[in-house]
């Protein structure tokens, strides 16, 4: 890692590392260790970043939406920290450009892999926490994740955007868009429940329900994300 590389990376993050070694390790995929490019991978930092992220997002939601129930808070946190959301944040930052990869991972398009980028986002957060403390980590999470994911009035979080997260994930994997169709409707006209099934490129189907079609589609997309292993901690590294 040279000074120019670190300068560009710091500009991308909006954070200046005091310890350049932490920045390098945060971006060191295990494949780079296997090729002896670096001494240690970023998996410990990813583990730390996952814990810090959960706490900071929980703090943000409690402070911003004091009227929400525990269940609503939990679901909203899950939507913000799932791998689709972190992948989108990593793409916005351009983290793929900076990740240190082994030759094999480089050849197979590792810089664009959703799970790898989501993991890198957590590892970078872990490194920022170690380097600058909780306030630096809080600022980064707000700037890199929360500002884009949550509208000022919270409406963007009230309605999960699992459909967009699923679409981004499929696009990144070179797969066609998901297809949704209504399976059945139950209940009286003024209080219907819709059941929708989503098909993902012949790989799987998932279903969800809701009081309207949009809500049911979001529910089905969330189930598809879970089946695809798109939640943090279930990416199958």
Secondary structure as UniProt FT lines:
FT   HELIX           3..13
FT   HELIX           20..26
FT   HELIX           30..34
FT   TURN            35..36
FT   HELIX           43..64
FT   TURN            66..67
FT   HELIX           70..81
FT   HELIX           83..93
FT   HELIX           95..97
FT   HELIX           103..107
FT   TURN            108..109
FT   HELIX           110..112
FT   HELIX           114..132
FT   HELIX           134..141
FT   HELIX           142..146
FT   HELIX           147..149
FT   TURN            152..153
FT   HELIX           155..158
FT   HELIX           162..172
FT   TURN            173..174
FT   STRAND          179..186
FT   HELIX           189..191
FT   STRAND          193..200
FT   TURN            201..203
FT   STRAND          204..210
FT   HELIX           213..227
FT   TURN            228..229
FT   TURN            232..233
//
